[in-house]
Amino acid sequence: MFTKGISGNKNGRPVNSKNKVNQEIRAKFQLLIENNFEQIENDFKSLQPNERVRFYLDFSRFVLPTLKSTEIIETNNKFFEPITININDE
């Protein structure tokens, strides 16, 4: 008989255990980056500034943890004021 919350599968991965396949792929990817770092750095230097920004953003997904989206709740009927940043080339 089926009981809610109990799968009956005793052969599955234990709760909170790491996925071995993912660990192996991450280790191989890290090794690939480490072994080719000089080439990656040279390629990076050859990019245009806007391409470098895209590279930073795309590559950071593999290094930095992904943050959960957040919700802003209005309090005291105050609204956020926009921030303007002026960059002057001197």
N, C-alpha and C positions, 0 to 999 in steps of 0.2 A: 504494500500500500504506500502511496506517496504522502510524505509529510512535508508541509511547507517549510522551507529553510534547510532541508536535509536532502542532499542529492542522491545519496546512496552509493556514490562513486568513491570507493576507498583507495583507488589507484591514482587519483589526481595529485597535483602538486600540493604540498602542505600550505596552509594559509601563511601569507607574508613571505613565502620563499621567492627567491630570485629566479627569473627565467634564464636558464643556462644558454639557450640559443642567443638571446639578446646580449648576454654578457660576452659571449664569444665574438659576436659581430662588433660590439663596442671595442673590445680589445684589439681586434684586427684593424678596425678603422683608426684607432689611436696609433697603432704601429705604422700604418700607411702614412699618416700625417707626420709622425716623427721621422720616418725614413725619407720623406720627400719635402721636408720643411724648407730647405734652401730653394728648391724649385717653386714651391708655393709662394715664398717670399718674393722671388724674382718676378713671377707672374703678377703678383699683387702690385708691385712697383710699376709695372707696365700699364696698369689700368688708368683710365681717366678718373678724375675725382668723383663723379657721380657713380661710376662703376665700383669704386672702392667702397663707397657708402653701402651700396647694395651687397657687396661681398661681406662687409662687417655684419650686416643684418642677417644675411643668409647663414653665414658661418656661425654666428653667435647662438643660433638655435641648437647647434650640436654641443655647445659648451655650457651655456647658461641654462638654468632650470626655467621652464615656462611658468609664468605667473598666471594665476587664475584671474578671470575678469572680475572687476569690482563694480559695485553700484554706488552712485553718489546720491545721498538722501538730503534733500533740502531741509535746513533747520532755521528757525526764527525768520522765515520769509525773506532771507537774504539771498541774493543771487551772486554768482561768481562774476567778477569783473574780468574782462579779457586782459591779457598781458601782452604788451607790444614790445618787441625787442628790435632796436635799430642797430644795424651793423654798418659802420662807416668805414670805407676803404680810404685810408690816409697814406 
